Structures are given as structure tokens and as C-alpha cells.
Amino acid sequence: MAKIDKDLVQRLRDITGLGLMDCKKALEDTDGDIEKSIDLLRKKGAAVATKRSDKITAQGLIHAYIHPGSQIGVLIEINCETDFVARTDDMVKLAQDLCLHIAAMKPLYLSVENVDQAFLERERDIIKEQIAGSGKPEKIVEQIIDGKINKVYSDICLLNQQFVKDDQLTITDLLNHVMAKTGESVKIKRFVRFEIGS
């Protein structure tokens, strides 16, 4: 096993924001490879998130953001398990980042489950018409429709969108990262985006 020096551990900690021991262990498990360590920590974050997802999130914060020019505003409620975590810098930063993202990306829904079924059926009909007469087998047509619907979800559902500050992450990945760091379940309860004239 390669000797992991403290500068490398600190570098990984600066990148991920996770604890020293988690970073050191990840570097040891990947023989000092920073990229592999980041991937390992992201997978671990997803595992922590899955494990904690059924925990009661009765605490949290409401955050407001007004975009420069006062034409766009966002209000968001984020829940977590304890009041202590709700007041941490990590939660405040998450709330601010999410508000900036919502202001820029204009999600219509929080998650796939929230999408209006009438809207979805309209989208399916439009896609079907676009590929009608293509001569492709029915099974392939259904796969194409499913693929295009997933693309629609990634455009309109906040949790499926790519994070505006880092397109390697979805908003779900961002939440998982915060859950791994805080050790608590963190959920977006609701949001609203206001824009003058819309």
C-alpha cells in the first residue's frame, strides 16, 4: 500500500469537502489516485444517502434568493434530521446553490413523481408523431419514446437536472454529497420560482 501524505489527503478534502479520515481511507483504497478516490467517495455518498433516505426529516431551513436586477426570485424549503445540521454552513451553501440553479434552469417540478400526467401524455403524443412513419419496429419506437421522455425529465425535474455549477453532477448527486458530509438525510421539500412577467 502506497504511503499517503497529508498534503494529498488535504487536497482531496478541499475538493470533496469530506472528513480527513474518509479522504485518507479513500486514498489508501485507491493507491493515492485522486480521481479514483473522488469516484469512490461519490459512490459512498450515494450509499449513505440510500441508507438514510427513510429517516424522518422534520428540521430544515427556508431560503430566499433574489437575482440581481430584482426580476427573478426563488424560495426553497430543505429538510434534514436535526436543527444542528439545518444551521450548518453546508446547508446554507446548499440552499443558496439550489436557489441559483432554480433561477437559471427553471425546473417545473421537483421530481418525476410530481410531473403532471396530462403534460406527460401530451409530450408522449408529440414524440410519437415525430417518429411516426419511421418504419422502425414497435419495440424500438417504444425505446426511443422512453429515451426522449427521460430527456424531458432531465429538463423539467429539479432532481434530474444537471447542476448549473458542475454538469458532472445532477441535483440528486449534490444532495447525496451533502448527506455523506453531514451524515443526515437531506431532502428538498418544495420550491417556487418567481419571474416578473411570467
C-alpha positions in Angstrom: 0.0 0.0 0.0 1.4 3.4 -1.0 2.1 5.8 1.8 -0.4 8.6 1.7 1.0 12.0 2.5 -1.1 14.6 4.4 -0.9 17.2 1.5 -2.7 14.7 -0.7 -5.3 14.0 1.9 -5.9 17.8 2.3 -6.1 18.2 -1.4 -8.8 15.5 -1.6 -10.6 17.1 1.3 -10.5 20.5 -0.4 -12.1 19.0 -3.5 -14.8 16.9 -1.8 -15.4 18.7 1.5 -15.5 15.4 3.3 -13.7 14.4 6.5 -10.0 13.8 6.8 -10.4 10.1 7.7 -12.8 9.4 4.8 -10.4 11.1 2.4 -7.4 9.2 3.8 -9.2 5.9 3.6 -10.3 6.6 0.0 -6.7 7.4 -1.0 -5.4 4.3 0.7 -8.0 2.2 -1.1 -7.1 3.6 -4.5 -3.2 3.8 -4.0 -3.2 7.6 -3.9 -5.2 8.1 -7.1 -7.2 11.4 -6.6 -9.7 10.8 -9.5 -10.5 7.2 -8.3 -10.8 8.5 -4.7 -13.3 11.1 -5.8 -15.4 8.4 -7.6 -15.1 6.1 -4.5 -16.3 8.9 -2.2 -19.2 9.8 -4.5 -20.3 6.1 -4.5 -20.0 6.0 -0.7 -22.1 9.2 -0.6 -24.8 7.6 -2.7 -24.8 4.6 -0.4 -25.1 6.8 2.7 -28.0 8.6 1.1 -29.8 5.4 0.3 -29.3 4.1 3.8 -30.6 7.4 5.4 -33.4 8.2 2.9 -36.1 6.8 5.1 -35.1 8.8 8.1 -37.6 11.5 9.3 -36.6 15.0 8.2 -38.6 17.3 10.4 -36.0 20.0 10.7 -34.5 22.2 8.0 -34.5 25.7 6.6 -36.3 28.0 4.2 -34.0 30.1 2.0 -34.9 33.1 -0.2 -32.9 34.4 -3.2 -33.4 37.5 -5.3 -31.4 37.5 -8.5 -29.6 40.8 -9.3 -32.0 43.2 -11.0 -34.9 42.0 -8.8 -36.7 40.3 -11.8 -36.3 36.7 -10.5 -36.8 35.3 -7.0 -36.6 31.8 -5.6 -37.9 30.4 -2.3 -36.9 26.9 -1.2 -37.6 24.5 1.8 -34.9 22.0 2.5 -35.4 19.4 5.3 -32.9 17.4 7.4 -33.0 15.3 10.6 -31.7 17.8 13.2 -31.7 21.5 13.9 -28.0 21.4 14.3 -27.4 20.3 10.7 -30.0 22.8 9.5 -27.9 25.7 10.8 -24.5 24.5 9.3 -22.7 26.3 6.5 -23.1 23.2 4.3 -26.9 23.5 4.4 -26.9 27.3 3.9 -24.5 26.8 0.9 -26.7 24.0 -0.5 -29.8 26.2 -0.2 -28.0 29.1 -2.0 -26.6 26.9 -4.7 -30.1 25.3 -5.3 -31.7 28.8 -5.5 -29.1 29.9 -8.0 -29.7 26.7 -10.0 -33.5 27.1 -9.9 -33.3 30.7 -11.0 -31.1 29.7 -14.0 -32.6 26.4 -15.0 -36.3 27.0 -14.4 -37.4 23.5 -13.3 -41.2 23.0 -13.5 -41.3 20.0 -11.0 -39.3 18.7 -8.1 -39.2 15.0 -9.2 -40.5 12.6 -11.8 -43.3 11.6 -9.4 -44.6 15.2 -9.4 -44.9 15.6 -13.2 -48.5 16.3 -14.3 -49.8 13.2 -16.2 -51.7 15.3 -18.8 -48.4 17.2 -19.6 -46.6 13.8 -19.9 -49.2 12.3 -22.2 -49.0 15.4 -24.4 -45.2 15.0 -24.6 -45.6 11.3 -25.5 -48.1 12.1 -28.3 -45.7 14.8 -29.7 -42.8 12.3 -29.7 -44.9 9.6 -31.3 -45.9 11.9 -34.1 -42.3 12.9 -34.6 -41.2 9.3 -35.2 -44.4 8.1 -36.9 -43.8 6.6 -40.3 -40.1 6.0 -39.5 -40.6 2.3 -40.3 -38.9 1.2 -37.1 -40.3 -1.8 -35.2 -42.8 -1.1 -32.4 -40.3 -2.2 -29.7 -37.6 0.3 -31.0 -40.2 3.1 -31.2 -41.1 2.5 -27.5 -37.4 2.6 -26.5 -37.0 5.9 -28.5 -40.1 7.3 -26.7 -38.8 6.3 -23.3 -35.4 7.8 -24.0 -36.9 11.1 -25.1 -39.2 11.1 -22.0 -36.1 10.7 -19.8 -34.6 13.7 -21.6 -37.8 15.7 -20.8 -37.4 14.7 -17.1 -33.8 15.9 -17.1 -35.0 19.2 -18.5 -38.1 19.9 -16.2 -37.5 17.9 -12.9 -35.2 19.6 -10.4 -33.7 16.4 -9.0 -32.9 15.1 -12.5 -31.3 18.3 -13.8 -27.5 18.7 -14.2 -26.2 21.1 -11.6 -25.6 24.5 -13.1 -22.2 24.9 -11.4 -20.9 21.4 -12.3 -22.5 19.5 -15.1 -20.9 16.2 -13.9 -23.4 16.2 -11.1 -27.2 16.0 -11.0 -29.1 17.8 -8.2 -29.7 14.3 -6.7 -25.8 13.8 -6.7 -25.4 17.2 -5.0 -27.9 16.2 -2.3 -26.1 12.8 -1.8 -22.8 14.6 -1.4 -24.3 16.8 1.4 -25.8 13.7 3.0 -22.5 12.0 3.0 -20.8 15.0 4.5 -23.5 15.7 7.2 -24.4 12.1 7.9 -28.1 13.0 7.8 -30.9 12.6 5.3 -31.4 15.9 3.4 -34.4 16.4 1.1 -35.8 19.3 -0.9 -39.4 19.6 0.3 -40.6 22.3 -2.2 -39.6 25.3 -4.2 -41.2 28.2 -6.0 -39.6 30.4 -8.7 -41.0 33.9 -9.4 -40.2 35.9 -12.5 -41.6 39.3 -13.5 -43.9 39.0 -16.5 -44.2 35.2 -16.5 
